[in-house]
Amino acid sequence: MDAIILATGYTTGLRALLGHLHVLDELGFPLDGHGREILPGLRCLGYVRRPGLTGYDARLARRMSRDLCPRRRRTDRRR
């Protein structure tokens, strides 16, 4: 099963969804919010504490899509 969850807000709200997996820090942020795999098949993007996240998130999203789609990675190198 494939799923992409998009959420916005002032709190992560992830404790109910992911708390039992022990992948959140004491503030409720994922242990890795940069799009790397935390558990097999689980990645979280944009959960970092810094200003001006839009451009930063866009770069992380491109990197994550290359990690998930090897065919696209080959295509990107030819450009």
C-alpha positions as CSV (number, residue, x, y, z in Angstrom):
1,M,0.0,0.0,0.0
2,D,1.3,3.5,-0.9
3,A,0.2,6.6,1.0
4,I,1.2,10.2,1.0
5,I,-0.1,12.3,3.9
6,L,0.0,16.1,3.6
7,A,-0.7,18.1,6.8
8,T,-0.2,21.7,7.9
9,G,-0.5,23.2,11.3
10,Y,1.3,24.6,14.3
11,T,1.8,21.3,16.1
12,T,2.9,18.0,14.6
13,G,-0.1,16.1,15.8
14,L,1.8,12.9,15.2
15,R,1.7,11.3,18.7
16,A,-1.7,9.7,18.0
17,L,-0.5,8.4,14.6
18,L,3.1,7.5,15.3
19,G,3.6,7.6,19.0
20,H,3.5,3.8,19.5
21,L,6.3,3.4,17.0
22,H,8.8,5.3,19.2
23,V,10.0,7.5,16.3
24,L,9.2,10.9,17.8
25,D,11.3,13.1,20.1
26,E,10.2,14.7,23.3
27,L,8.5,17.6,21.4
28,G,6.5,15.2,19.1
29,F,8.8,15.7,16.1
30,P,10.0,12.7,14.0
31,L,13.5,11.6,14.8
32,D,14.3,12.5,11.2
33,G,12.2,15.2,9.6
34,H,14.4,15.5,6.5
35,G,12.8,12.7,4.4
36,R,15.2,9.9,5.3
37,E,13.7,6.5,6.3
38,I,13.0,6.3,10.0
39,L,11.5,2.8,9.8
40,P,11.1,0.6,6.7
41,G,8.7,2.6,4.5
42,L,8.3,5.5,6.9
43,R,9.6,9.0,6.0
44,C,8.7,12.4,7.4
45,L,9.4,15.6,5.5
46,G,9.3,19.2,6.7
47,Y,9.4,18.4,10.4
48,V,12.4,20.6,11.2
49,R,12.6,23.7,13.4
50,R,13.9,26.5,11.3
51,P,12.5,29.6,9.6
52,G,11.8,29.8,5.8
53,L,10.9,26.2,5.3
54,T,9.3,26.4,1.9
55,G,12.5,26.4,-0.2
56,Y,14.2,23.9,2.1
57,D,11.3,21.5,2.0
58,A,11.2,21.7,-1.8
59,R,14.9,20.6,-1.9
60,L,14.2,17.8,0.5
61,A,11.1,16.7,-1.5
62,R,13.2,16.5,-4.7
63,R,15.8,14.4,-2.9
64,M,13.2,12.1,-1.4
65,S,11.6,11.6,-4.8
66,R,15.0,10.6,-6.3
67,D,15.4,8.1,-3.4
68,L,12.0,6.6,-4.0
69,C,12.1,6.5,-7.8
70,P,15.4,5.1,-9.1
71,R,14.2,5.5,-12.7
72,R,13.7,9.3,-12.2
73,R,17.2,9.4,-10.6
74,R,18.7,8.1,-13.9
75,T,16.7,10.6,-15.9
76,D,17.8,13.5,-13.7
77,R,21.4,12.8,-14.4
78,R,21.0,13.1,-18.2
79,R,19.7,16.7,-17.9
